[in-house]
Amino acid sequence: MFTRVGKVTNIYPDTGRVKVMYEDSKSASLPLAMLTMNGEYSMPKIGDRVVALHLENGSSKGFVIGTYYGGGTLPKANAGYRKDFDEMAYIVCNDGSYLLKAENIVLEAGAVTLQCAYGTVTLEELLKRLERIEEHLSLPHMD
């Protein structure tokens, strides 16, 4: 296999492939498969610098192993673990603490339990408590 560096020019999310413009020859690849880490879906953005591996049999087939820091791209964290989902959503784990940042979060589950140093409560119990408080104060119910 031989290694090439280039910039993503096209993204094909339905097939998990990207097209790369190679900086050394000003030529473009055919759509190349993105390497996946345990089935995780994470496509680079157009303009991202990537490393591609090509087969040595003269074929234009190969795959992109991923993006890298350099060429003006700097890490958004310098400790722990950070996973960016897009420009507006990410998760950070550092020393056992997690931060999930997003514009909107929808949680779908049969049951949700909140547990902290103060105590444990299910979301169902919490909503029932709020309903009782609303009734006691004669407030309109939340829907």
C-alpha positions in Angstrom: 0.0 0.0 0.0 1.1 3.5 -0.5 0.1 6.6 1.5 -1.2 9.9 0.2 -2.3 13.1 1.8 -5.0 15.4 0.4 -8.1 17.4 1.1 -11.7 16.2 1.0 -13.6 17.6 -2.0 -16.8 15.5 -2.0 -18.6 13.5 0.7 -20.9 10.6 -0.1 -22.6 9.9 3.3 -24.9 7.2 2.0 -22.0 5.0 1.0 -19.4 6.1 3.6 -17.0 7.4 0.9 -15.2 10.6 0.2 -13.3 12.0 -2.8 -9.8 13.4 -2.1 -7.8 16.0 -4.0 -4.1 15.1 -3.6 -1.8 18.0 -2.9 1.3 16.5 -4.5 -0.2 15.9 -7.9 -3.3 18.0 -8.1 -5.2 14.9 -9.0 -8.4 13.6 -7.4 -9.3 10.1 -6.2 -12.3 8.1 -7.1 -14.7 7.9 -4.1 -12.8 6.1 -1.4 -14.2 4.2 1.6 -13.7 5.8 5.0 -12.1 3.7 7.7 -14.5 3.1 10.5 -13.7 2.6 14.2 -16.1 -0.2 15.4 -18.9 0.9 13.1 -18.9 4.5 14.3 -20.2 6.9 11.6 -18.0 9.9 11.4 -17.4 11.6 8.0 -14.9 14.4 7.5 -16.0 17.8 6.2 -15.2 19.2 2.8 -11.7 20.8 3.1 -10.5 18.5 5.8 -7.0 17.2 5.3 -6.9 13.3 5.3 -4.5 10.4 4.9 -5.4 7.8 2.3 -4.0 4.4 1.6 -4.0 2.9 -1.9 -3.5 -0.7 -3.0 -0.1 -1.4 -4.7 -1.6 -3.4 -7.5 -2.0 -0.3 -9.7 -5.6 0.0 -8.8 -7.1 3.4 -7.8 -8.9 1.6 -5.0 -8.0 2.4 -1.4 -9.5 3.9 1.7 -9.2 7.0 3.8 -7.8 6.3 7.3 -8.9 9.7 8.7 -8.1 13.3 9.4 -5.1 14.6 11.3 -4.0 17.7 13.2 -1.8 20.1 11.2 -2.1 22.5 8.3 -4.0 25.0 10.6 -6.2 22.4 12.3 -5.7 22.3 16.0 -7.3 20.0 18.7 -10.3 21.5 20.5 -9.1 19.8 23.8 -5.7 19.2 25.3 -6.7 16.6 27.9 -9.2 13.7 28.4 -11.4 12.7 25.5 -13.5 14.9 23.2 -15.9 13.7 20.5 -17.4 16.4 18.2 -20.6 15.4 16.5 -20.9 18.6 14.6 -20.2 22.3 15.1 -22.9 22.6 17.8 -22.7 19.2 19.7 -19.9 17.4 21.5 -19.0 15.3 24.5 -16.0 15.7 26.8 -14.7 13.2 29.3 -12.0 14.3 31.7 -11.1 12.6 35.0 -14.4 10.7 35.2 -16.6 13.8 34.6 -18.7 14.1 31.4 -20.0 17.2 29.6 -22.6 16.7 26.9 -23.1 20.0 25.0 -25.9 20.3 22.4 -28.6 22.6 21.2 -31.3 20.0 22.0 -31.2 16.6 23.6 -33.9 14.0 23.2 -33.7 11.0 25.5 -35.8 7.9 24.5 -36.0 5.2 27.1 -38.4 3.0 29.0 -37.2 4.5 32.3 -34.7 7.2 33.3 -33.0 7.2 36.7 -31.1 10.2 37.9 -28.5 9.5 40.5 -26.1 11.8 42.3 -24.7 12.5 45.8 -28.0 14.0 46.9 -30.0 10.9 46.0 -31.7 8.8 43.3 -35.0 9.5 41.6 -36.6 8.2 38.4 -37.9 10.7 35.9 -41.4 9.3 36.4 -41.2 10.0 40.1 -39.9 13.5 39.5 -42.7 14.3 37.1 -45.3 13.0 39.6 -43.8 15.2 42.3 -44.0 18.2 40.0 -47.6 17.4 39.2 -48.5 17.2 42.9 -46.8 20.6 43.5 -48.7 22.1 40.6 -52.0 20.8 42.0 -51.2 22.1 45.5 -50.4 25.6 44.1 -53.3 25.4 41.6 -51.0 25.8 38.7 -51.8 24.6 35.2 -50.2 21.2 34.4 -47.2 20.8 32.1 -47.8 18.7 29.0 
